[in-house]
Amino acid sequence: MARATKAQKLEIENEQAALQFFERMLAGLTDPRRPQGLSYPLRSVVVIALMSMVCSCDNAESMELWGELNEEWLGEILELPHGVPSQDVYLSVFASLNPSAFSEVFRVECMGCAQTRQEEFAHHHRWQNQSPPKGCRQWNRVRLFTGTS
């Protein structure tokens, strides 16, 4: 078996980091569906939906198509006992979720992610309490993004 290249190792690390993010995010979300007849884990449906939305899918039909096009890869990282979910599954799952709870879970996790990135950036560049180097425009973007003055 051939050894993995640096790019392949980085891709695997990024996939694992993304899955850990989704695991943390979904840990606070309860599955409101009845246990009878569940074909897909909530985690799999929501993760595929979010990934497909990042790729410009804006409805259940396009999420299903995106899932079918990426089924082999998705099957390696998610539990898909019956293949990828159909558009009916997405519609059913999102209709049953409490929108406020889902929004809150997602917002809190994203805010935590933004805070972590800000801290990593500040630590890496040691600009936390200093002015940026002359001519650096990114400092202003970071300050605008984080809301600091």
Residue pairs with C-beta under 8 A, 6 or more apart in sequence:
4 12
15 77
19 47
19 77
21 109
21 113
22 43
22 46
22 47
22 50
23 43
24 109
25 105
25 106
25 109
26 42
26 43
26 46
26 47
26 105
28 105
28 108
29 42
29 46
29 97
29 101
29 102
29 105
30 101
31 42
32 96
32 97
32 98
33 42
33 92
33 93
33 96
39 81
39 82
39 85
39 89
40 80
40 81
40 82
40 85
40 89
40 93
41 78
41 79
42 93
43 78
43 79
44 78
44 79
44 80
44 85
45 85
45 89
45 90
45 93
46 93
47 78
48 63
48 66
48 67
48 74
48 78
48 84
48 85
49 63
49 90
49 93
49 94
51 66
52 62
52 63
52 66
52 67
53 63
55 66
57 63
57 65
57 66
59 87
60 87
60 88
60 90
60 91
61 87
63 85
63 87
63 90
64 84
64 85
64 86
64 87
64 90
67 74
67 84
67 85
68 84
70 84
71 80
71 83
71 84
74 80
74 84
85 93
114 145
114 146
115 146
118 142
118 145
118 146
121 127
121 142
122 128
125 132
127 139
131 139
132 138
132 139
143 149
